[in-house]
Amino acid sequence: MSDAAMAKPVDVAVGILMRANGDVLLGQRPEGKPYAGYWEFPGGKVEQGEDIFHALQREFVEELGVRVLSGEAWCCVEHVYEHAHVRLYFYICREWEGEPQSLEGQAFAWQGAYSVAPLLPATIPLLEWLDRVRFAPSQAANFAG
Ligand SMILES: Nc1nc2c([nH]c(=O)n2[C@@H]2O[C@H](COP(=O)(O)OP(=O)(O)OP(=O)(O)O)[C@@H](O)[C@H]2O)c(=O)[nH]1
């Protein structure tokens, strides 16, 4: 087993901004990070002692200048990369303030049918699940803060 697989997972908060028509926001990982150039849903690592949804709100302000107002806890996925063992907490967010800006020099795109590639390996299986809920209201718990 690799060192990354043995390591305690790192919690990551990920936000799926979803417009009323079902389009979702994807961003491209900037240069200097592992998997630079790969597309992902925006987010980042949860800091020590930080609430996961608050980490998501912080990352959206830092990366995109967007204030996320609420999110539904949607699913949690673990993945072992060669560089890290991550536990990804995905939230579907339908309420936010501000238009996304490229504050870290990253590209981003609103997507209906996914036309960007490559996507982060851990995120790919989610796209099929996401298509099942994109046009149906979720019953999941809603967090606001
Ligand atoms: N944001 C995000 N991260 C994802 C997704 N899928 C996925 O496997 N990840 C993984 O989750 C981790 C996120 O870490 P990051 O490096 O982007 O976090 P960060 O912005 O806090 O980075 P930093 O270390 O520069 O502060 C990476 O290992 C990344 O590969 C996804 O859809 N969105």
PDBQT file of the ligand as one rigid body, heavy atoms in Angstrom, charges set to zero:
ROOT
HETATM    1  N1  LIG A 201     -11.656  21.455  -5.152  1.00  0.00    +0.000 N 
HETATM    2  C1  LIG A 201     -11.705  20.188  -5.554  1.00  0.00    +0.000 A 
HETATM    3  N2  LIG A 201     -10.756  19.309  -5.154  1.00  0.00    +0.000 NA
HETATM    4  C2  LIG A 201     -10.857  18.067  -5.618  1.00  0.00    +0.000 A 
HETATM    5  C3  LIG A 201     -11.933  17.660  -6.473  1.00  0.00    +0.000 A 
HETATM    6  N3  LIG A 201     -11.757  16.338  -6.791  1.00  0.00    +0.000 N 
HETATM    7  C4  LIG A 201     -10.616  15.933  -6.174  1.00  0.00    +0.000 A 
HETATM    8  O1  LIG A 201     -10.130  14.822  -6.238  1.00  0.00    +0.000 OA
HETATM    9  N4  LIG A 201     -10.073  16.985  -5.449  1.00  0.00    +0.000 N 
HETATM   10  C5  LIG A 201      -8.821  16.875  -4.664  1.00  0.00    +0.000 C 
HETATM   11  O2  LIG A 201      -8.956  17.527  -3.416  1.00  0.00    +0.000 OA
HETATM   12  C6  LIG A 201      -7.751  18.190  -3.061  1.00  0.00    +0.000 C 
HETATM   13  C7  LIG A 201      -8.034  19.689  -2.952  1.00  0.00    +0.000 C 
HETATM   14  O3  LIG A 201      -6.900  20.298  -2.557  1.00  0.00    +0.000 OA
HETATM   15  P1  LIG A 201      -6.384  21.712  -3.125  1.00  0.00    +0.000 P 
HETATM   16  O4  LIG A 201      -4.932  21.573  -3.313  1.00  0.00    +0.000 OA
HETATM   17  O5  LIG A 201      -7.180  22.151  -4.293  1.00  0.00    +0.000 OA
HETATM   18  O6  LIG A 201      -6.776  22.596  -1.900  1.00  0.00    +0.000 OA
HETATM   19  P2  LIG A 201      -6.357  24.052  -1.485  1.00  0.00    +0.000 P 
HETATM   20  O7  LIG A 201      -6.930  25.019  -2.479  1.00  0.00    +0.000 OA
HETATM   21  O8  LIG A 201      -6.754  24.189  -0.044  1.00  0.00    +0.000 OA
HETATM   22  O9  LIG A 201      -4.792  23.995  -1.706  1.00  0.00    +0.000 OA
HETATM   23  P3  LIG A 201      -3.522  24.565  -0.998  1.00  0.00    +0.000 P 
HETATM   24  O10 LIG A 201      -2.820  23.317  -0.535  1.00  0.00    +0.000 OA
HETATM   25  O11 LIG A 201      -2.828  25.248  -2.127  1.00  0.00    +0.000 OA
HETATM   26  O12 LIG A 201      -3.985  25.460   0.114  1.00  0.00    +0.000 OA
HETATM   27  C8  LIG A 201      -6.738  17.895  -4.164  1.00  0.00    +0.000 C 
HETATM   28  O13 LIG A 201      -5.961  16.766  -3.808  1.00  0.00    +0.000 OA
HETATM   29  C9  LIG A 201      -7.640  17.537  -5.354  1.00  0.00    +0.000 C 
HETATM   30  O14 LIG A 201      -6.984  16.651  -6.230  1.00  0.00    +0.000 OA
HETATM   31  C10 LIG A 201     -12.916  18.591  -6.874  1.00  0.00    +0.000 A 
HETATM   32  O15 LIG A 201     -13.865  18.346  -7.648  1.00  0.00    +0.000 OA
HETATM   33  N5  LIG A 201     -12.744  19.845  -6.380  1.00  0.00    +0.000 N 
ENDROOT
TORSDOF 0
